Amino acid sequence: MRLTGKAALVTGGSGDIGGAIARRLGAEGARVAVTYVGAQAAADATVADIRAAGGDAWAVQLDQRDPEAIVTCVAAVADQLGGLDILINNAAWNIGIPFPDLAALDAQIWDRVLETNLRAPFLLARAAADLLKAGDGGHIVNISSAGGISPGSSSIAYSSSKAGLNHLTRCLAVAMAPQVAVNCVAPGLVEETRMAGRLPDAVAEGARRQAVLGRVGQATDIAEQVVTFVTSTSISGQTMVVDGGMPGSMR
Ligand SMILES: NC(=O)c1ccc[n+]([C@@H]2O[C@H](COP(=O)([O-])OP(=O)(O)OC[C@H]3O[C@@H](n4cnc5c(N)ncnc54)[C@H](OP(=O)(O)O)[C@@H]3O)[C@@H](O)[C@H]2O)c1
């Protein structure tokens, strides 16, 4: 177990990918807190799985569109876990709006997507900064999207929020060095997830067709890359695409 003694906060641990990341961190020995906004039963199931495997986990409600709630949540998590070494900015919100339908993407939807997917990861990093710097090597991993690299996803707002998150990763890597490494995983289509189900069918089919490895990602593939980042001491400011090798997101 490579993360024994470490404390980790995974936002969106009630979700498909956040749940997989939390379980994987727990299996590596980390004490894990997961957030949810409404799906308490799903968050509790993540916690129960980690505990059943012999780990230590806890669920906390957070609407990360609320800046004050973020500060309160991070402090409560640090109290509960006895510090904080790892922040996984995984929670996000999307809605399916085809790119050409500009009229459907109104200011309210734009703000909800950007507040949840880009502003909140920054505010979480800000709230956690001193805690992460206090240990012997803090880590932040942002969960972005291949849609933040190539212009195709559930909506223009979502792609733009994830492009911003990719660059926020680089900015925070500079800002929080040398005590904290900041990296990013950018999944393409991840099979059997609620979020993938909100993609227009043509986008999902296109991803499956274009993946040069003949498969797109599973939630466990994303969790594996997260563990690679948080067990490294020599990588910061990087975005790793995990999408089965789509030419559009190769750089
Ligand atoms: N699934 C894919 O194919 C795919 C592809 C590329 C990138 N990603 C990225 O991977 C990450 C996880 O996606 P997923 O598929 O696991 O999505 P998901 O199952 O829909 O989970 C989303 C998570 O975000 C939480 N959340 C939503 N709005 C929130 C808010 N305002 N405040 C706090 N938490 C909020 C949800 O909480 P509740 O459960 O309580 O609602 C849930 O835990 C996201 O960053 C997503 O953009 C996913």
The ligand as an ORCA input file, in Angstrom:
! r2SCAN-3c Opt
* xyz 0 1
  N     -17.949     10.120    -17.505
  C     -17.241     10.514    -18.532
  O     -17.359      9.962    -19.642
  C     -16.257     11.641    -18.374
  C     -15.490     12.031    -19.478
  C     -14.586     13.061    -19.357
  C     -14.424     13.688    -18.144
  N     -15.166     13.306    -17.061
  C     -14.963     14.010    -15.810
  O     -14.795     13.066    -14.766
  C     -15.306     13.614    -13.544
  C     -16.293     12.663    -12.903
  O     -17.318     12.381    -13.833
  P     -18.400     11.225    -13.574
  O     -18.604     10.561    -14.874
  O     -18.032     10.424    -12.412
  O     -19.683     12.135    -13.279
  P     -20.946     11.873    -12.292
  O     -21.125     10.414    -12.037
  O     -22.062     12.674    -12.883
  O     -20.466     12.533    -10.947
  C     -20.378     13.933    -10.835
  C     -20.054     14.235     -9.393
  O     -19.996     15.662     -9.223
  C     -20.848     15.999     -8.135
  N     -21.358     17.360     -8.317
  C     -22.109     17.831     -9.338
  N     -22.430     19.126     -9.112
  C     -21.866     19.453     -7.924
  C     -21.841     20.639     -7.126
  N     -22.482     21.757     -7.502
  N     -21.167     20.618     -5.962
  C     -20.520     19.509     -5.561
  N     -20.505     18.347     -6.250
  C     -21.177     18.341     -7.424
  C     -21.943     14.953     -8.126
  O     -22.577     14.896     -6.841
  P     -24.013     14.117     -6.688
  O     -23.712     12.670     -7.049
  O     -24.348     14.291     -5.264
  O     -24.942     14.759     -7.652
  C     -21.124     13.709     -8.434
  O     -20.481     13.235     -7.273
  C     -15.886     14.966    -13.904
  O     -14.945     15.996    -13.663
  C     -16.139     14.845    -15.382
  O     -16.167     16.098    -16.021
  C     -16.083     12.293    -17.164
*
